[in-house]
């Protein structure tokens, strides 16, 4: 051995901070699984090398993360970073409806509203979740299995790559429900899209298809996950994918409208889910990333991440306090309107009356007097 006469300590060190106490198997929880790395040419496991799968397990609430699940993601990113035989981290969710729709609105409404100090501490954990993804010591792939909305869009964009089911949709929801997409999206969207597209995505709350996000360069790839009764792959029937331009307008990736959309929605319900194309693509990416030297690969990834982290690091500290303070006003209104609507305690819309809210502000009506003026009426 080279320099074998030098004194050396060869006892293995343990760099893990935690055990498995933050992981679970029953929803709502975060699951951590170690799966073999796959050779995409043979489909066989690669000896001695693995991938870490961090899975949000809360399908009944569309992948929304609870306080305990956030701790699980942080612990999972750290564990995947420190396990020496892990070559990549795959961040995904259970089911074919949603990757993640953000924070748990029931928890927000019933516990965190009107408790700003508590929400500041919650946001400190959320901020730690974004940081944990951005500082992972292995490449992180968001295996986006469905809707990626609000906070789900923020943790998804923190990942290095996104490979999406073509039925996934992407959007913010904050300003409709009394919050702001300042837990990462206002920092990341401006890198992933043009400034104009980022501004509209952040403020309009429009849902965009996976094909549109791929066309705009915001995700790596969109792939079909549905098959018909003949076993044939079917692209999301709600989305235009067979034409690029109509009447001078780019239509590829746009949602169909009216009766065509309803027809596509009905067709989608009849199709069967098959993850083969999506998972094969993820396996091929992991294989490609590992046909490299590790230190050079991670230095390259970290160098790209720096651009995302630049504005995130600049804003994350004071955003904690803004979002906490907002739990006394607009978030109090928005999250509670959504929550009571979800529990069918009110009729009609699940948002406050936005125009009446602006009228009350113009009249100088103070909180809490304006609350009953703008809040949905009880059944």
TANORZI-V218600 format. One record per backbone hydrogen bond with DSSP energy under -1.0 kcal/mol. CO is the residue of the C=O (numbers start at 1). NH is the residue of the N-H. Records with the same first field share a line. If there is no record, write none. Layout:
CO=NH / NH
This chain:
1=4
3=6
20=23
29=57
30=24
31=55
33=53
35=51
37=46
39=43
44=39
46=49
49=37
50=87
51=35
52=90
53=33
54=92
55=31
56=94
57=29
58=61 / 63
59=62
61=64
65=104
66=70
67=71
68=72
69=73
70=74
71=75
72=76
73=77
74=78
75=79
76=80
77=81
78=82
79=83
83=86
85=50
88=52
89=141
90=54
91=143
92=56
97=147
100=149
102=65
104=108
105=109
106=110
107=111 / 112
108=113
112=115
115=119
116=120
117=121
118=122
119=123
120=124
121=125
122=126
123=127
124=128
125=129
126=130
127=131
128=132
129=133
130=134
131=135
133=136
139=89
140=160 / 161
141=91
142=144 / 163
143=145
144=165
147=99 / 100
148=171
149=152
150=154
151=155
152=156
153=157
154=158
161=142
162=220 / 221
163=144
164=223
165=168
168=210
169=148
170=208
171=150
173=177
174=177 / 179
180=182
181=186
184=188
185=189
188=191 / 192
189=193
194=198
195=199
196=200
197=201
198=202
199=203
200=204
208=170
209=213
210=214
211=215
212=216
213=218
214=217
221=164
223=166
225=274
226=234
227=272
228=231
232=228
236=239
238=256
240=253
244=251 / 252
246=249
249=246
251=254
254=240
257=260
258=262
259=263
260=264
261=265
262=266
263=267
264=268
265=269
267=270
268=271
272=227
275=279
276=280
277=281
278=282
279=283
280=284
281=285
282=286
283=287
284=288
285=289
286=290
288=291
293=297
294=298
295=299
296=300
297=301
298=302
299=303
300=304
301=305
302=306
304=307
305=309
306=310
308=312
309=313
310=314
311=315
312=316
315=319
318=322
319=323
320=324
321=325
322=326
324=327
325=328
326=329 / 331
327=114
329=333
330=334
331=335
332=336
333=337
334=338
335=339
336=340
337=341
338=342
339=343
340=345
341=344
345=379
352=354
353=357
354=358
355=359
356=360
357=361
358=362
359=363
360=365
361=364
366=370
368=371
370=374
371=374 / 375
374=353
